[in-house]
């Protein structure tokens, strides 16, 4: 599954495409951590499941990514939006949100990409 990454308007955009599996979640963690390390002020991010065609992963993969983010220490508070337009990615995102709680990462889940981008661009909601 290709992971498309771009940084635009100081937001990390990650688009998940095809079937999402355990290796993809590990790569997602690597990509986000690398982007955070490369910026003096880590940018907000959006993870978008809109182009995902399916999800094939054990709960252990989700738990591993959540642990990485729970233990992350970005240099500044960041906002992280997950776009989950259908039931399965939305449910998994809610589980991830619960497991990955981090006082420096304000994670919200949206079913609409435009609403997620509006939230990321707003001045409110940074950090917890």
ZAPAKE-477551 format. One record per residue: residue in three letters; x, y negated, z of N, C-alpha, C, O in turn. Coordinates in steps of 0.05 Angstrom, whole numbers, plus 32768, in hexadecimal, padded with zeros to 4 digits. Layout:
<lumgus>
<lumgu resn="ALA" n_u="X" n_v="Y" n_w="Z" ca_u="X" ca_v="Y" ca_w="Z" c_u="X" c_v="Y" c_w="Z" o_u="X" o_v="Y" o_w="Z"/>
...
</lumgus>
This chain:
<lumgus>
<lumgu resn="UNK" n_u="8011" n_v="8017" n_w="8000" ca_u="8000" ca_v="8000" ca_w="8000" c_u="8012" c_v="7FE7" c_w="8000" o_u="8022" o_v="7FE4" o_w="8012"/>
<lumgu resn="UNK" n_u="800E" n_v="7FD7" n_w="7FEC" ca_u="801E" ca_v="7FBE" ca_w="7FEC" c_u="8014" c_v="7FAA" c_w="8001" o_u="7FFC" o_v="7FA8" o_w="8007"/>
<lumgu resn="UNK" n_u="8027" n_v="7F9D" n_w="800C" ca_u="8022" ca_v="7F88" ca_w="801F" c_u="802B" c_v="7F6E" c_w="8011" o_u="8042" o_v="7F6B" o_w="800B"/>
<lumgu resn="UNK" n_u="8018" n_v="7F5C" n_w="800D" ca_u="801F" ca_v="7F43" ca_w="7FFF" c_u="8023" c_v="7F2E" c_w="8015" o_u="8011" o_v="7F2A" o_w="8025"/>
<lumgu resn="UNK" n_u="803A" n_v="7F20" n_w="8014" ca_u="8040" ca_v="7F0C" ca_w="8028" c_u="8047" c_v="7EF2" c_w="801A" o_u="8056" o_v="7EF2" o_w="8007"/>
<lumgu resn="UNK" n_u="803C" n_v="7EDC" n_w="8025" ca_u="8044" ca_v="7EC2" ca_w="801C" c_u="8041" c_v="7EAF" c_w="8033" o_u="8031" o_v="7EB4" o_w="8046"/>
<lumgu resn="UNK" n_u="8050" n_v="7E99" n_w="8033" ca_u="804D" ca_v="7E84" ca_w="8047" c_u="8045" c_v="7E6B" c_w="8039" o_u="8052" o_v="7E61" o_w="8027"/>
<lumgu resn="UNK" n_u="802E" n_v="7E61" n_w="8041" ca_u="8022" ca_v="7E4A" ca_w="8034" c_u="8015" c_v="7E38" c_w="804A" o_u="8007" o_v="7E42" o_w="805B"/>
<lumgu resn="UNK" n_u="801A" n_v="7E1E" n_w="8048" ca_u="800E" ca_v="7E0C" ca_w="805C" c_u="8015" c_v="7E14" c_w="8079" o_u="8004" o_v="7E12" o_w="808B"/>
<lumgu resn="UNK" n_u="802D" n_v="7E1D" n_w="807D" ca_u="8037" ca_v="7E26" ca_w="8097" c_u="8026" c_v="7E3D" c_w="80A3" o_u="8022" o_v="7E3E" o_w="80BB"/>
<lumgu resn="UNK" n_u="801B" n_v="7E4E" n_w="8092" ca_u="800C" ca_v="7E65" ca_w="809A" c_u="8018" c_v="7E7E" c_w="808C" o_u="801C" o_v="7E7D" o_w="8074"/>
<lumgu resn="UNK" n_u="801D" n_v="7E93" n_w="809B" ca_u="8026" ca_v="7EAC" ca_w="808F" c_u="800D" c_v="7EBA" c_w="8085" o_u="7FFB" o_v="7EC0" o_w="8095"/>
<lumgu resn="UNK" n_u="800C" n_v="7EC0" n_w="806B" ca_u="7FF5" ca_v="7ECE" ca_w="8060" c_u="7FFD" c_v="7EEB" c_w="8059" o_u="8010" o_v="7EEF" o_w="8049"/>
<lumgu resn="UNK" n_u="7FF0" n_v="7EFE" n_w="8065" ca_u="7FF6" ca_v="7F1A" ca_w="805F" c_u="7FDC" c_v="7F27" c_w="8054" o_u="7FC8" o_v="7F27" o_w="8062"/>
<lumgu resn="UNK" n_u="7FDE" n_v="7F31" n_w="803C" ca_u="7FC7" ca_v="7F3E" ca_w="8030" c_u="7FCD" c_v="7F5C" c_w="802E" o_u="7FE1" o_v="7F65" o_w="8022"/>
<lumgu resn="UNK" n_u="7FBC" n_v="7F6C" n_w="803B" ca_u="7FBE" ca_v="7F89" ca_w="803A" c_u="7FAE" c_v="7F93" c_w="8022" o_u="7F97" o_v="7F8C" o_w="801F"/>
<lumgu resn="UNK" n_u="7FBA" n_v="7FA5" n_w="8012" ca_u="7FAD" ca_v="7FAE" ca_w="7FFA" c_u="7FAF" c_v="7FCD" c_w="7FF9" o_u="7FC1" o_v="7FD9" o_w="8003"/>
<lumgu resn="UNK" n_u="7F9B" n_v="7FD9" n_w="7FEC" ca_u="7F9B" ca_v="7FF6" ca_w="7FE9" c_u="7F92" c_v="8003" c_w="8003" o_u="7F83" o_v="7FF8" o_w="8012"/>
<lumgu resn="UNK" n_u="7F9D" n_v="801B" n_w="8008" ca_u="7F97" ca_v="802A" ca_w="8020" c_u="7FAC" c_v="8024" c_w="8035" o_u="7FC4" o_v="8026" o_w="8031"/>
<lumgu resn="UNK" n_u="7FA3" n_v="801C" n_w="804C" ca_u="7FB4" ca_v="8014" ca_w="8063" c_u="7FBB" c_v="802D" c_w="8073" o_u="7FA9" o_v="803C" o_w="807B"/>
<lumgu resn="UNK" n_u="7FD5" n_v="8032" n_w="8079" ca_u="7FDD" ca_v="8049" ca_w="8089" c_u="7FF1" c_v="8040" c_w="809E" o_u="7FF7" o_v="8028" o_w="80A1"/>
<lumgu resn="UNK" n_u="7FFB" n_v="8053" n_w="80AD" ca_u="800D" ca_v="804E" ca_w="80C4" c_u="8026" c_v="803E" c_w="80BB" o_u="802E" o_v="802B" o_w="80C8"/>
<lumgu resn="UNK" n_u="8032" n_v="8047" n_w="80A5" ca_u="804A" ca_v="8039" ca_w="809B" c_u="8044" c_v="801C" c_w="8094" o_u="8056" o_v="800B" o_w="8098"/>
<lumgu resn="UNK" n_u="802D" n_v="8017" n_w="808A" ca_u="8025" ca_v="7FFB" ca_w="8084" c_u="8023" c_v="7FEA" c_w="809C" o_u="802C" o_v="7FD3" o_w="809C"/>
<lumgu resn="UNK" n_u="8018" n_v="7FF5" n_w="80B2" ca_u="8017" ca_v="7FE5" ca_w="80CB" c_u="8033" c_v="7FE0" c_w="80D6" o_u="8038" o_v="7FCA" o_w="80E1"/>
<lumgu resn="UNK" n_u="8044" n_v="7FF3" n_w="80D4" ca_u="8060" ca_v="7FEF" ca_w="80DD" c_u="806D" c_v="7FD9" c_w="80CC" o_u="807B" o_v="7FC7" o_w="80D7"/>
<lumgu resn="UNK" n_u="8069" n_v="7FDA" n_w="80B2" ca_u="8075" ca_v="7FC6" ca_w="80A1" c_u="8068" c_v="7FAA" c_w="80A7" o_u="8076" o_v="7F96" o_w="80A6"/>
<lumgu resn="UNK" n_u="804E" n_v="7FA9" n_w="80AC" ca_u="8041" ca_v="7F90" ca_w="80B4" c_u="804F" c_v="7F84" c_w="80CC" o_u="8054" o_v="7F6C" o_w="80CD"/>
<lumgu resn="UNK" n_u="8054" n_v="7F95" n_w="80E1" ca_u="8062" ca_v="7F8B" ca_w="80F8" c_u="807D" c_v="7F80" c_w="80F1" o_u="8085" o_v="7F6B" o_w="80FC"/>
<lumgu resn="UNK" n_u="808C" n_v="7F8E" n_w="80E0" ca_u="80A7" ca_v="7F85" ca_w="80D7" c_u="80A5" c_v="7F6A" c_w="80C9" o_u="80B5" o_v="7F58" o_w="80CE"/>
<lumgu resn="UNK" n_u="8092" n_v="7F67" n_w="80B7" ca_u="808E" ca_v="7F4F" ca_w="80A7" c_u="8088" c_v="7F37" c_w="80B9" o_u="8094" o_v="7F21" o_w="80B6"/>
<lumgu resn="UNK" n_u="8076" n_v="7F3B" n_w="80CC" ca_u="806E" ca_v="7F24" ca_w="80DE" c_u="8086" c_v="7F1D" c_w="80F0" o_u="808B" o_v="7F05" o_w="80F3"/>
<lumgu resn="UNK" n_u="8094" n_v="7F30" n_w="80FB" ca_u="80AA" ca_v="7F2A" ca_w="810C" c_u="80C1" c_v="7F1C" c_w="80FD" o_u="80CD" o_v="7F0A" o_w="8107"/>
<lumgu resn="UNK" n_u="80C6" n_v="7F24" n_w="80E4" ca_u="80DA" ca_v="7F17" ca_w="80D4" c_u="80D3" c_v="7EFB" c_w="80CE" o_u="80E3" o_v="7EE9" o_w="80D0"/>
<lumgu resn="UNK" n_u="80B9" n_v="7EF6" n_w="80C6" ca_u="80B0" ca_v="7EDB" ca_w="80C0" c_u="80B2" c_v="7EC9" c_w="80D9" o_u="80B9" o_v="7EB2" o_w="80D7"/>
<lumgu resn="UNK" n_u="80AC" n_v="7ED5" n_w="80F0" ca_u="80AE" ca_v="7EC5" ca_w="8109" c_u="80CB" c_v="7EBE" c_w="810F" o_u="80D1" o_v="7EA7" o_w="8117"/>
<lumgu resn="UNK" n_u="80DD" n_v="7ED0" n_w="810A" ca_u="80F9" ca_v="7ECB" ca_w="8110" c_u="8106" c_v="7EB7" c_w="80FC" o_u="8119" o_v="7EA9" o_w="8104"/>
<lumgu resn="UNK" n_u="80FB" n_v="7EB6" n_w="80E4" ca_u="8107" ca_v="7EA4" ca_w="80D0" c_u="80FE" c_v="7E87" c_w="80D3" o_u="8108" o_v="7E75" o_w="80C5"/>
<lumgu resn="UNK" n_u="80EA" n_v="7E82" n_w="80E4" ca_u="80E0" ca_v="7E66" ca_w="80E7" c_u="80E6" c_v="7E5C" c_w="8103" o_u="80E2" o_v="7E6A" o_w="8117"/>
<lumgu resn="UNK" n_u="80F0" n_v="7E44" n_w="8104" ca_u="80F5" ca_v="7E38" ca_w="811E" c_u="80DC" c_v="7E36" c_w="812F" o_u="80DC" o_v="7E3B" o_w="8147"/>
<lumgu resn="UNK" n_u="80C6" n_v="7E2F" n_w="8122" ca_u="80AC" ca_v="7E2F" ca_w="812F" c_u="809B" c_v="7E44" c_w="8120" o_u="8092" o_v="7E3F" o_w="810A"/>
<lumgu resn="UNK" n_u="8097" n_v="7E5B" n_w="812C" ca_u="8088" ca_v="7E70" ca_w="811E" c_u="806C" c_v="7E67" c_w="8115" o_u="805E" o_v="7E5B" o_w="8125"/>
<lumgu resn="UNK" n_u="8065" n_v="7E6B" n_w="80FC" ca_u="804C" ca_v="7E62" ca_w="80F2" c_u="8035" c_v="7E74" c_w="80FA" o_u="8039" o_v="7E8B" o_w="8102"/>
<lumgu resn="UNK" n_u="801D" n_v="7E6A" n_w="80F8" ca_u="8005" ca_v="7E7A" ca_w="80FC" c_u="8004" c_v="7E8E" c_w="80E5" o_u="8012" o_v="7E8C" o_w="80D2"/>
<lumgu resn="UNK" n_u="7FF2" n_v="7EA2" n_w="80E8" ca_u="7FF1" ca_v="7EB7" ca_w="80D3" c_u="7FD5" c_v="7EC0" c_w="80CF" o_u="7FC4" o_v="7EBE" o_w="80E0"/>
<lumgu resn="UNK" n_u="7FD1" n_v="7ECB" n_w="80B7" ca_u="7FB7" ca_v="7ED8" ca_w="80AF" c_u="7FBD" c_v="7EF3" c_w="80A4" o_u="7FCE" o_v="7EF6" o_w="8091"/>
<lumgu resn="UNK" n_u="7FB0" n_v="7F08" n_w="80AE" ca_u="7FB3" ca_v="7F23" ca_w="80A4" c_u="7F98" c_v="7F2A" c_w="8098" o_u="7F83" o_v="7F2A" o_w="80A6"/>
<lumgu resn="UNK" n_u="7F98" n_v="7F2F" n_w="807E" ca_u="7F7E" ca_v="7F32" ca_w="806F" c_u="7F7A" c_v="7F4E" c_w="8065" o_u="7F8A" o_v="7F58" o_w="8055"/>
<lumgu resn="UNK" n_u="7F65" n_v="7F5B" n_w="806E" ca_u="7F5D" ca_v="7F76" ca_w="8065" c_u="7F4A" c_v="7F76" c_w="804E" o_u="7F40" o_v="7F8B" o_w="8046"/>
<lumgu resn="UNK" n_u="7F44" n_v="7F5E" n_w="8042" ca_u="7F30" ca_v="7F5C" ca_w="802D" c_u="7F36" c_v="7F6E" c_w="8015" o_u="7F23" o_v="7F78" o_w="8008"/>
<lumgu resn="UNK" n_u="7F4F" n_v="7F73" n_w="800E" ca_u="7F56" ca_v="7F83" ca_w="7FF7" c_u="7F5E" c_v="7FA0" c_w="7FFE" o_u="7F66" o_v="7FAF" o_w="7FED"/>
<lumgu resn="UNK" n_u="7F5B" n_v="7FA7" n_w="8018" ca_u="7F61" ca_v="7FC2" ca_w="8020" c_u="7F4B" c_v="7FD5" c_w="8016" o_u="7F33" o_v="7FCE" o_w="8018"/>
<lumgu resn="UNK" n_u="7F52" n_v="7FEB" n_w="800B" ca_u="7F3F" ca_v="7FFE" ca_w="8000" c_u="7F38" c_v="8014" c_w="8014" o_u="7F26" o_v="8024" o_w="800F"/>
<lumgu resn="UNK" n_u="7F46" n_v="8016" n_w="8029" ca_u="7F41" ca_v="802A" ca_w="803E" c_u="7F56" c_v="8029" c_w="8053" o_u="7F6B" o_v="801C" o_w="8050"/>
<lumgu resn="UNK" n_u="7F51" n_v="8036" n_w="8069" ca_u="7F63" ca_v="8036" ca_w="8080" c_u="7F67" c_v="8053" c_w="8089" o_u="7F54" o_v="8060" o_w="8091"/>
<lumgu resn="UNK" n_u="7F80" n_v="805C" n_w="8088" ca_u="7F87" ca_v="8078" ca_w="8090" c_u="7F9D" c_v="8076" c_w="80A5" o_u="7FB5" o_v="8076" o_w="809E"/>
<lumgu resn="UNK" n_u="7F96" n_v="8074" n_w="80BE" ca_u="7FAB" ca_v="8072" ca_w="80D2" c_u="7FA1" c_v="807C" c_w="80ED" o_u="7F89" o_v="807A" o_w="80F4"/>
<lumgu resn="UNK" n_u="7FB3" n_v="8089" n_w="80FC" ca_u="7FAB" ca_v="8092" ca_w="8117" c_u="7FAB" c_v="807A" c_w="812A" o_u="7FB8" o_v="8066" o_w="8125"/>
<lumgu resn="UNK" n_u="7F9E" n_v="807D" n_w="8140" ca_u="7F9D" ca_v="8068" ca_w="8154" c_u="7FB9" c_v="8062" c_w="815E" o_u="7FBE" o_v="804B" o_w="8167"/>
<lumgu resn="UNK" n_u="7FCB" n_v="8075" n_w="815E" ca_u="7FE6" ca_v="8070" ca_w="8168" c_u="7FF4" c_v="805B" c_w="8158" o_u="8005" o_v="804C" o_w="8163"/>
<lumgu resn="UNK" n_u="7FEF" n_v="8059" n_w="813E" ca_u="7FFC" ca_v="8045" ca_w="812D" c_u="7FF2" c_v="8029" c_w="8135" o_u="8001" o_v="8016" o_w="8136"/>
<lumgu resn="UNK" n_u="7FD8" n_v="8027" n_w="813A" ca_u="7FCC" ca_v="800D" ca_w="8142" c_u="7FD7" c_v="8006" c_w="815E" o_u="7FDE" o_v="7FEE" o_w="8163"/>
<lumgu resn="UNK" n_u="7FD9" n_v="8019" n_w="8170" ca_u="7FE4" ca_v="8014" ca_w="818A" c_u="8001" c_v="800B" c_w="8189" o_u="8009" o_v="7FFA" o_w="8199"/>
<lumgu resn="UNK" n_u="8011" n_v="8017" n_w="8177" ca_u="802D" ca_v="800F" ca_w="8175" c_u="8030" c_v="7FF3" c_w="816B" o_u="8040" o_v="7FE4" o_w="8176"/>
<lumgu resn="UNK" n_u="8020" n_v="7FEB" n_w="8157" ca_u="8021" ca_v="7FCF" ca_w="814E" c_u="8018" c_v="7FBC" c_w="8164" o_u="8024" o_v="7FA7" o_w="8168"/>
<lumgu resn="UNK" n_u="8003" n_v="7FC3" n_w="8172" ca_u="7FF9" ca_v="7FB3" ca_w="8188" c_u="800E" c_v="7FAF" c_w="819E" o_u="8011" o_v="7F99" o_w="81A8"/>
<lumgu resn="UNK" n_u="801C" n_v="7FC4" n_w="81A4" ca_u="8031" ca_v="7FC2" ca_w="81B8" c_u="8047" c_v="7FAF" c_w="81AF" o_u="8051" o_v="7FA0" o_w="81BF"/>
<lumgu resn="UNK" n_u="804F" n_v="7FB1" n_w="8196" ca_u="8063" ca_v="7F9E" ca_w="818B" c_u="805A" c_v="7F81" c_w="818F" o_u="806A" o_v="7F71" o_w="8198"/>
<lumgu resn="UNK" n_u="8041" n_v="7F7C" n_w="8188" ca_u="8037" ca_v="7F60" ca_w="8189" c_u="8032" c_v="7F58" c_w="81A6" o_u="8036" o_v="7F40" o_w="81AD"/>
<lumgu resn="UNK" n_u="802A" n_v="7F6A" n_w="81B7" ca_u="8026" ca_v="7F64" ca_w="81D3" c_u="8040" c_v="7F5C" c_w="81E0" o_u="8040" o_v="7F4A" o_w="81F2"/>
<lumgu resn="UNK" n_u="8056" n_v="7F68" n_w="81D8" ca_u="8070" ca_v="7F63" ca_w="81E3" c_u="8080" c_v="7F4D" c_w="81D4" o_u="8096" o_v="7F46" o_w="81DC"/>
<lumgu resn="UNK" n_u="8074" n_v="7F42" n_w="81BF" ca_u="8081" ca_v="7F2E" ca_w="81AF" c_u="8083" c_v="7F14" c_w="81BF" o_u="8072" o_v="7F0F" o_w="81D1"/>
<lumgu resn="UNK" n_u="8097" n_v="7F04" n_w="81B9" ca_u="809B" ca_v="7EEB" ca_w="81C7" c_u="80A1" c_v="7ED5" c_w="81B3" o_u="80B7" o_v="7ECB" o_w="81B2"/>
<lumgu resn="UNK" n_u="808C" n_v="7ECD" n_w="81A4" ca_u="8091" ca_v="7EB7" ca_w="8191" c_u="809A" c_v="7E9E" c_w="81A0" o_u="8093" o_v="7E99" o_w="81B7"/>
<lumgu resn="UNK" n_u="80AA" n_v="7E8D" n_w="8193" ca_u="80B5" ca_v="7E75" ca_w="81A0" c_u="809F" c_v="7E61" c_w="81A7" o_u="80A4" o_v="7E4F" o_w="81B8"/>
<lumgu resn="UNK" n_u="8088" n_v="7E62" n_w="819A" ca_u="8072" ca_v="7E50" ca_w="81A0" c_u="8058" c_v="7E60" c_w="819D" o_u="8058" o_v="7E75" o_w="8190"/>
<lumgu resn="UNK" n_u="8043" n_v="7E56" n_w="81A9" ca_u="8029" ca_v="7E64" ca_w="81A6" c_u="8021" c_v="7E64" c_w="8188" o_u="8025" o_v="7E50" o_w="817A"/>
<lumgu resn="UNK" n_u="8015" n_v="7E7A" n_w="817F" ca_u="800C" ca_v="7E7C" ca_w="8163" c_u="7FF0" c_v="7E86" c_w="8163" o_u="7FE5" o_v="7E92" o_w="8175"/>
<lumgu resn="UNK" n_u="7FE3" n_v="7E81" n_w="814C" ca_u="7FC8" ca_v="7E8B" ca_w="8147" c_u="7FCB" c_v="7EA1" c_w="8132" o_u="7FDA" o_v="7E9E" o_w="811E"/>
<lumgu resn="UNK" n_u="7FBC" n_v="7EB6" n_w="8136" ca_u="7FBD" ca_v="7ECD" ca_w="8123" c_u="7FA0" c_v="7ED4" c_w="811C" o_u="7F90" o_v="7EDB" o_w="812E"/>
<lumgu resn="UNK" n_u="7F99" n_v="7ED2" n_w="8103" ca_u="7F7E" ca_v="7ED8" ca_w="80F9" c_u="7F7F" c_v="7EF2" c_w="80EA" o_u="7F90" o_v="7EF6" o_w="80D9"/>
<lumgu resn="UNK" n_u="7F6C" n_v="7F04" n_w="80F0" ca_u="7F69" ca_v="7F1C" ca_w="80E0" c_u="7F4F" c_v="7F1A" c_w="80D1" o_u="7F3A" o_v="7F14" o_w="80DD"/>
<lumgu resn="UNK" n_u="7F50" n_v="7F1E" n_w="80B7" ca_u="7F38" ca_v="7F1E" ca_w="80A7" c_u="7F30" c_v="7F3B" c_w="80A2" o_u="7F3E" o_v="7F4A" o_w="8095"/>
<lumgu resn="UNK" n_u="7F19" n_v="7F43" n_w="80AD" ca_u="7F0F" ca_v="7F5E" ca_w="80AC" c_u="7EF2" c_v="7F5D" c_w="80A2" o_u="7EE0" o_v="7F5C" o_w="80B3"/>
<lumgu resn="UNK" n_u="7EEE" n_v="7F5F" n_w="8088" ca_u="7ED3" ca_v="7F5A" ca_w="807D" c_u="7EC0" c_v="7F72" c_w="807F" o_u="7EA8" o_v="7F6F" o_w="8079"/>
<lumgu resn="UNK" n_u="7ECA" n_v="7F89" n_w="8088" ca_u="7EB8" ca_v="7FA0" ca_w="808A" c_u="7EBC" c_v="7FAE" c_w="80A5" o_u="7ECE" o_v="7FA7" o_w="80B5"/>
<lumgu resn="UNK" n_u="7EAA" n_v="7FC1" n_w="80AB" ca_u="7EA8" ca_v="7FCC" ca_w="80C6" c_u="7EC2" c_v="7FD9" c_w="80D0" o_u="7ECA" o_v="7FD4" o_w="80E7"/>
<lumgu resn="UNK" n_u="7ECE" n_v="7FEA" n_w="80C0" ca_u="7EE6" ca_v="7FF9" ca_w="80CA" c_u="7EFD" c_v="7FE7" c_w="80D0" o_u="7F08" o_v="7FE8" o_w="80E6"/>
<lumgu resn="UNK" n_u="7F05" n_v="7FD5" n_w="80BE" ca_u="7F1B" ca_v="7FC3" ca_w="80C5" c_u="7F14" c_v="7FB0" c_w="80DC" o_u="7F25" o_v="7FA9" o_w="80EC"/>
<lumgu resn="UNK" n_u="7EFB" n_v="7FA9" n_w="80DE" ca_u="7EF2" ca_v="7F97" ca_w="80F3" c_u="7EF5" c_v="7FA6" c_w="810F" o_u="7EFF" o_v="7F9B" o_w="8122"/>
<lumgu resn="UNK" n_u="7EEB" n_v="7FBE" n_w="8110" ca_u="7EED" ca_v="7FCE" ca_w="8128" c_u="7F09" c_v="7FD3" c_w="8131" o_u="7F10" o_v="7FD1" o_w="8148"/>
<lumgu resn="UNK" n_u="7F1A" n_v="7FDA" n_w="811E" ca_u="7F36" ca_v="7FDF" ca_w="8124" c_u="7F44" c_v="7FC5" c_w="812D" o_u="7F55" o_v="7FC5" o_w="813E"/>
<lumgu resn="UNK" n_u="7F3C" n_v="7FAF" n_w="8120" ca_u="7F48" ca_v="7F95" ca_w="8128" c_u="7F40" c_v="7F8D" c_w="8144" o_u="7F50" o_v="7F82" o_w="8153"/>
<lumgu resn="UNK" n_u="7F27" n_v="7F93" n_w="814C" ca_u="7F1E" ca_v="7F8E" ca_w="8168" c_u="7F2E" c_v="7F9F" c_w="817C" o_u="7F36" o_v="7F95" o_w="8191"/>
<lumgu resn="UNK" n_u="7F33" n_v="7FB8" n_w="8174" ca_u="7F43" ca_v="7FC9" ca_w="8186" c_u="7F5F" c_v="7FBD" c_w="8188" o_u="7F6B" o_v="7FBC" o_w="819E"/>
<lumgu resn="UNK" n_u="7F6B" n_v="7FB6" n_w="8172" ca_u="7F86" ca_v="7FAA" ca_w="8171" c_u="7F86" c_v="7F90" c_w="8182" o_u="7F99" o_v="7F8C" o_w="8192"/>
<lumgu resn="UNK" n_u="7F71" n_v="7F7F" n_w="817F" ca_u="7F70" ca_v="7F66" ca_w="818E" c_u="7F71" c_v="7F6C" c_w="81AC" o_u="7F7F" o_v="7F5D" o_w="81BB"/>
<lumgu resn="UNK" n_u="7F63" n_v="7F80" n_w="81B5" ca_u="7F63" ca_v="7F87" ca_w="81D2" c_u="7F7E" c_v="7F91" c_w="81DB" o_u="7F88" o_v="7F8A" o_w="81F0"/>
<lumgu resn="UNK" n_u="7F8A" n_v="7FA3" n_w="81CB" ca_u="7FA4" ca_v="7FAF" ca_w="81D2" c_u="7FBC" c_v="7F9C" c_w="81D0" o_u="7FD0" o_v="7FA0" o_w="81DE"/>
<lumgu resn="UNK" n_u="7FBA" n_v="7F88" n_w="81BF" ca_u="7FD1" ca_v="7F77" ca_w="81B9" c_u="7FD1" c_v="7F5C" c_w="81C8" o_u="7FE0" o_v="7F4A" o_w="81C0"/>
<lumgu resn="UNK" n_u="7FC1" n_v="7F5A" n_w="81DC" ca_u="7FBE" ca_v="7F40" ca_w="81E9" c_u="7FD9" c_v="7F35" c_w="81F2" o_u="7FE9" o_v="7F43" o_w="81FF"/>
<lumgu resn="UNK" n_u="7FDE" n_v="7F1C" n_w="81E9" ca_u="7FF8" ca_v="7F0F" ca_w="81EF" c_u="7FF1" c_v="7EF2" c_w="81F4" o_u="7FE4" o_v="7EE5" o_w="81E3"/>
<lumgu resn="UNK" n_u="7FFB" n_v="7EE6" n_w="820A" ca_u="7FF4" ca_v="7ECA" ca_w="8210" c_u="7FFE" c_v="7EB6" c_w="81FB" o_u="7FF4" o_v="7E9F" o_w="81FA"/>
<lumgu resn="UNK" n_u="8011" n_v="7EBE" n_w="81EB" ca_u="801B" ca_v="7EAB" ca_w="81D6" c_u="800F" c_v="7EAF" c_w="81BB" o_u="8015" o_v="7EA1" o_w="81A8"/>
<lumgu resn="UNK" n_u="7FFD" n_v="7EC3" n_w="81B8" ca_u="7FF0" ca_v="7EC9" ca_w="819F" c_u="7FD2" c_v="7EC8" c_w="81A2" o_u="7FC6" o_v="7ED9" o_w="81B0"/>
<lumgu resn="UNK" n_u="7FC5" n_v="7EB5" n_w="8196" ca_u="7FA8" ca_v="7EB3" ca_w="8196" c_u="7F9E" c_v="7EC1" c_w="817E" o_u="7F9F" o_v="7EB7" o_w="8167"/>
<lumgu resn="UNK" n_u="7F93" n_v="7ED9" n_w="8181" ca_u="7F8A" ca_v="7EEA" ca_w="816B" c_u="7F6C" c_v="7EE9" c_w="8169" o_u="7F5E" o_v="7EEF" o_w="817D"/>
<lumgu resn="UNK" n_u="7F62" n_v="7EE3" n_w="8152" ca_u="7F45" ca_v="7EE3" ca_w="814D" c_u="7F3F" c_v="7EF3" c_w="8133" o_u="7F50" o_v="7EF5" o_w="8122"/>
<lumgu resn="UNK" n_u="7F28" n_v="7EFE" n_w="8132" ca_u="7F1F" ca_v="7F0F" ca_w="811C" c_u="7F08" c_v="7F01" c_w="810D" o_u="7EF6" o_v="7EF6" o_w="811A"/>
<lumgu resn="UNK" n_u="7F0A" n_v="7F01" n_w="80F3" ca_u="7EF6" ca_v="7EF4" ca_w="80E2" c_u="7EED" c_v="7F08" c_w="80CC" o_u="7EFC" o_v="7F19" o_w="80C4"/>
<lumgu resn="UNK" n_u="7ED5" n_v="7F04" n_w="80C3" ca_u="7ECB" ca_v="7F14" ca_w="80AB" c_u="7ECE" c_v="7F03" c_w="8092" o_u="7ECB" o_v="7F0E" o_w="807C"/>
<lumgu resn="UNK" n_u="7ED5" n_v="7EEA" n_w="8094" ca_u="7ED7" ca_v="7ED8" ca_w="807D" c_u="7EF2" c_v="7ECA" c_w="807E" o_u="7EFA" o_v="7EBD" o_w="8091"/>
<lumgu resn="UNK" n_u="7F01" n_v="7ECC" n_w="8068" ca_u="7F1C" ca_v="7EC1" ca_w="8066" c_u="7F1C" c_v="7EA2" c_w="8069" o_u="7F2D" o_v="7E97" o_w="8076"/>
<lumgu resn="UNK" n_u="7F08" n_v="7E95" n_w="805D" ca_u="7F08" ca_v="7E78" ca_w="805F" c_u="7F04" c_v="7E6E" c_w="807B" o_u="7F11" o_v="7E5B" o_w="8084"/>
<lumgu resn="UNK" n_u="7EF3" n_v="7E7C" n_w="808B" ca_u="7EF0" ca_v="7E75" ca_w="80A7" c_u="7F0A" c_v="7E79" c_w="80B6" o_u="7F11" o_v="7E69" o_w="80C8"/>
<lumgu resn="UNK" n_u="7F18" n_v="7E8F" n_w="80B0" ca_u="7F32" ca_v="7E95" ca_w="80BD" c_u="7F46" c_v="7E7F" c_w="80B7" o_u="7F54" o_v="7E75" o_w="80C9"/>
<lumgu resn="UNK" n_u="7F47" n_v="7E76" n_w="809E" ca_u="7F5A" ca_v="7E61" ca_w="8097" c_u="7F53" c_v="7E46" c_w="80A4" o_u="7F65" o_v="7E37" o_w="80AC"/>
<lumgu resn="UNK" n_u="7F39" n_v="7E40" n_w="80A6" ca_u="7F31" ca_v="7E28" ca_w="80B3" c_u="7F3A" c_v="7E28" c_w="80D1" o_u="7F45" o_v="7E15" o_w="80DB"/>
<lumgu resn="UNK" n_u="7F36" n_v="7E3F" n_w="80DE" ca_u="7F3E" ca_v="7E42" ca_w="80FA" c_u="7F5C" c_v="7E3E" c_w="80FC" o_u="7F66" o_v="7E31" o_w="810E"/>
<lumgu resn="UNK" n_u="7F6C" n_v="7E4B" n_w="80EA" ca_u="7F89" ca_v="7E4A" ca_w="80EC" c_u="7F93" c_v="7E2D" c_w="80E8" o_u="7FA6" o_v="7E25" o_w="80F4"/>
<lumgu resn="UNK" n_u="7F85" n_v="7E1E" n_w="80D7" ca_u="7F8D" ca_v="7E03" ca_w="80D1" c_u="7F84" c_v="7DEF" c_w="80E5" o_u="7F8E" o_v="7DD8" o_w="80E6"/>
<lumgu resn="UNK" n_u="7F71" n_v="7DF6" n_w="80F6" ca_u="7F67" ca_v="7DE4" ca_w="810B" c_u="7F7C" c_v="7DE1" c_w="8121" o_u="7F8D" o_v="7DF2" o_w="8125"/>
<lumgu resn="UNK" n_u="7F7A" n_v="7DCB" n_w="812F" ca_u="7F8D" ca_v="7DC6" ca_w="8144" c_u="7F86" c_v="7DD3" c_w="815E" o_u="7F95" o_v="7DD2" o_w="8172"/>
<lumgu resn="UNK" n_u="7F6F" n_v="7DE1" n_w="815F" ca_u="7F66" ca_v="7DED" ca_w="8178" c_u="7F6C" c_v="7E0B" c_w="8177" o_u="7F6F" o_v="7E17" o_w="8162"/>
<lumgu resn="UNK" n_u="7F6D" n_v="7E17" n_w="818F" ca_u="7F6F" ca_v="7E34" ca_w="8191" c_u="7F8A" c_v="7E3F" c_w="8191" o_u="7F8E" o_v="7E57" o_w="8190"/>
<lumgu resn="UNK" n_u="7F9F" n_v="7E2E" n_w="8191" ca_u="7FBA" ca_v="7E39" ca_w="8191" c_u="7FC1" c_v="7E44" c_w="81AD" o_u="7FBC" o_v="7E37" o_w="81C1"/>
<lumgu resn="UNK" n_u="7FCC" n_v="7E5C" n_w="81AE" ca_u="7FD3" ca_v="7E68" ca_w="81C7" c_u="7FB9" c_v="7E71" c_w="81D6" o_u="7FA3" o_v="7E6C" o_w="81CC"/>
<lumgu resn="UNK" n_u="7FBD" n_v="7E7D" n_w="81ED" ca_u="7FA5" ca_v="7E85" ca_w="81FD" c_u="7FA4" c_v="7E74" c_w="8216" o_u="7F93" o_v="7E78" o_w="8227"/>
</lumgus>
